[in-house]
């Protein structure tokens, strides 16, 4: 079946850039997402990218997609303590199919 | 606020019991998805409904069932509960047109604790 893999932990210093990586197996993935989950809260969509794009930038967030290697990354520039959360990568086959999530990467930002 | 409402926020119940979790999707959203989040399994897709009909099934146990009502709210029924069913259960909704990116909005989740 489809699988999405992420490293479980990442620790960075405040002001540095964070890069969270994700690999997926479904070559038919059409949409790829990054969600953020803060403690005790639900999932919040951060950004998404279509599979025909290589890069998407949205303020401090940059998403890079290497479709050949099925590798997705999320770069957070100037990481702040408020960015501490769990970040989930997810892929979706089409606009009306369930998302398949990775297990999440816990980002800790050290002041 | 995502616009997706889940009730209750917390639920504590005993093994062997049955509970019902409720989800009200965002206004206009036809698709409802249920996910289970546990520490060891991560976020697992359970089931999806689209406009009242089951659309996709994931790793949902036979002890669990769901439905979507004509007003589009959905309920997830969990029966013969076991300790391992303790988890955070999320509902998400999307427009679900099928031909364009349809962002899924998540509720705050229901934390179920089975004792």
Interface residues (C-beta under 8 A of the other chain):
Chain A: X31 X35 X41 X42 X43 X44 X45 X48 X50 X88 X94 X95 X96 X97 X98 X99 X100 X101 X102 X103 X104
Chain B: X2 X4 X31 X33 X35 X41 X42 X43 X45 X48 X50 X55 X56 X58 X90 X92 X94 X96 X97 X98 X99 X100 X101 X102 X103 X104 X105 X106 X107 X108 X109
